[in-house]
Amino acid sequence: MVIDFWLADENIVFAAALVLMVALGILQLIGFGGFDSDFDMDADVDGTGVAGGLLSFLGWGRLPFMILLVLFLMLFGLTGYAGQQFIQSLTGTLLPPLLAGLGALLVALPLTGLLSRPLARIIPGDETSAVSIDDLTGRRAIIDIGTAKPGYPARAKVRDRHGHGHVLMVEPDNEDGIFLAGEEILLVRREGDIFKAVAVGTHWLNEN
């Protein structure tokens, strides 16, 4: 039976990949899929190195991370099932899951890189990797965690001009300033890894 093939022990890894793909897609649709907002895509990989070249080949940086992951899971699952069906038609049996998974991985990885190129033309990539951190100066942010005082920065969230979220550390620009959690601030300048800000209100911005 078809259901027996899809849920066979030898194919369970491919079933899991497709289930995870669907789950991630649902999370994106209902608004809980903004993982790339807090996922630090600014951790650039040296494109001249072996690791950088491999990641570039696989499509890293062309598409948002979650879309790239969903694409890989789909290709891995479908490739695995197709390969197992072909093997079964030849031998009457299925490959062990480890061997089948390795074969599907070797096919799905380059396919992911190949398909990421045309998809990148119609889907915007991770703007967080393309926007300079200095471009956040002049934007409004929200104190997320902690209380910011001079010399004691707190965590804040801000969105760039593309609507992508960033997490940064902020402290008041004046000596007697203090920012509480939930307070709206204006980023006025940056000193190293710390942004200086002034208060512009005490209400929440809609981060969703």
C-alpha positions in Angstrom: 0.0 0.0 0.0 1.1 3.6 -0.7 0.7 4.6 3.0 2.9 1.7 4.0 5.6 3.0 1.7 5.4 6.5 2.9 5.5 5.5 6.6 8.0 2.7 6.3 10.8 2.7 8.9 13.3 3.1 6.0 11.5 6.3 5.0 10.8 7.8 8.4 13.5 10.4 8.0 12.0 11.7 4.8 8.5 11.8 6.4 9.9 13.8 9.3 11.6 16.3 6.9 8.3 16.9 5.0 6.3 17.2 8.3 8.9 19.8 9.6 8.7 21.6 6.3 4.9 21.9 6.6 5.1 22.9 10.3 7.6 25.7 9.5 5.4 26.9 6.7 2.4 27.1 9.0 4.4 29.0 11.6 5.4 31.5 8.9 1.7 32.0 7.8 0.4 32.5 11.3 3.1 35.0 12.2 5.4 32.9 14.4 8.0 32.3 11.8 10.1 35.5 12.2 13.1 33.5 13.3 15.4 35.3 11.0 14.6 38.5 12.9 16.5 37.4 16.0 18.7 34.9 14.1 21.9 36.9 13.6 22.4 36.8 9.9 25.1 39.5 10.3 27.6 36.9 11.3 29.2 37.0 7.9 31.1 34.1 6.5 34.3 34.9 4.6 33.3 34.3 1.1 36.9 33.6 0.0 37.3 30.6 2.3 36.2 27.0 1.8 33.3 27.3 4.2 32.2 30.6 2.7 32.4 29.2 -0.8 30.4 26.1 0.2 27.7 28.2 1.9 27.5 30.5 -1.1 27.1 27.4 -3.3 24.2 26.2 -1.2 22.4 29.5 -1.5 23.3 31.1 1.9 22.5 34.8 1.7 20.4 34.6 -1.4 17.2 33.8 0.4 15.9 34.3 3.9 17.1 31.5 6.2 13.7 30.0 6.9 12.8 29.9 3.2 16.2 28.2 2.4 15.6 25.7 5.2 12.0 24.9 3.9 13.4 24.5 0.4 16.1 22.1 1.6 13.6 20.0 3.7 11.2 19.7 0.7 14.0 18.6 -1.7 15.5 16.2 0.9 12.1 14.6 1.6 11.0 14.3 -2.0 14.4 13.2 -3.3 14.6 10.5 -0.6 11.1 9.1 -1.4 11.9 9.2 -5.1 15.2 7.4 -4.6 13.6 4.7 -2.3 10.8 4.1 -4.8 13.4 3.6 -7.6 15.4 1.2 -5.5 12.3 -0.7 -4.5 11.2 -1.1 -8.2 14.6 -2.6 -9.0 15.2 -4.8 -5.9 11.9 -5.1 -4.2 13.4 -3.7 -0.9 14.2 -0.3 0.5 17.6 1.0 1.5 18.4 1.4 5.2 17.4 4.9 6.4 21.1 6.0 7.0 22.2 5.1 3.5 19.0 6.5 1.9 19.3 9.7 3.9 23.0 10.1 2.9 22.1 9.7 -0.7 19.2 12.1 -0.5 21.4 14.7 1.3 24.0 14.5 -1.5 21.3 15.3 -4.0 19.3 17.8 -2.0 22.2 20.1 -1.0 23.3 21.0 -4.6 19.7 21.2 -5.7 18.9 23.7 -2.9 21.8 25.9 -4.1 20.7 25.5 -7.7 17.0 26.4 -7.1 17.9 29.3 -4.7 19.2 31.3 -7.6 15.9 31.7 -9.6 14.0 32.0 -6.3 16.2 34.8 -5.2 15.1 36.9 -8.2 11.5 36.9 -6.9 11.9 36.5 -3.2 13.8 39.2 -1.3 16.8 38.0 0.7 17.8 38.6 4.3 18.0 42.3 4.3 19.6 42.1 7.8 22.8 41.0 6.0 22.6 43.8 3.5 21.9 46.7 5.8 24.8 48.4 7.6 24.4 48.6 11.4 25.0 52.3 11.1 21.9 52.6 9.0 19.9 52.0 12.2 20.9 55.4 13.5 17.9 57.7 13.4 15.3 54.9 13.8 13.0 54.3 16.7 13.5 51.2 18.9 11.9 49.6 22.0 13.8 48.7 25.2 13.2 44.9 25.3 15.0 43.6 28.3 16.5 45.5 31.3 16.9 49.1 32.3 19.3 51.3 30.4 21.4 53.7 32.3 24.7 55.5 31.4 27.3 52.8 31.4 24.7 50.1 31.8 23.2 49.3 28.4 20.0 47.3 28.0 18.7 45.2 25.1 16.5 46.9 22.5 14.7 45.9 19.3 14.6 47.9 16.1 13.4 47.4 12.6 15.4 48.5 9.6 14.0 50.2 6.5 13.0 46.8 5.1 11.0 45.8 8.2 13.5 43.2 9.4 14.2 43.1 13.1 17.6 43.7 14.9 18.6 43.3 18.5 21.1 45.7 19.9 22.4 47.2 23.1 21.4 50.8 24.0 22.1 53.3 26.7 21.0 56.9 27.2 22.9 59.7 25.4 22.7 62.0 28.4 24.2 61.4 31.9 20.9 61.5 33.8 18.9 59.5 31.3 17.2 56.2 32.1 15.1 53.9 29.8 12.7 51.3 31.2 11.6 48.1 29.5 8.9 48.9 26.9 10.0 52.5 26.4 10.2 53.9 22.9 13.6 55.5 22.1 15.3 57.2 19.2 18.8 55.9 18.2 21.0 59.0 17.7 24.5 57.6 17.3 26.7 54.5 17.8 29.9 54.0 19.9 31.4 50.7 19.2 28.8 48.0 19.8 26.6 50.4 21.9 23.9 52.7 20.5 23.2 56.0 22.2 19.5 57.0 22.3 17.1 59.6 23.6 13.6 59.0 24.8 10.6 59.7 22.5 7.8 58.1 24.5 6.9 55.3 26.8 4.5 53.3 24.7 5.1 50.0 22.8 5.7 50.0 19.1 3.9 47.3 17.2 6.8 44.9 16.6 4.5 42.4 14.9 
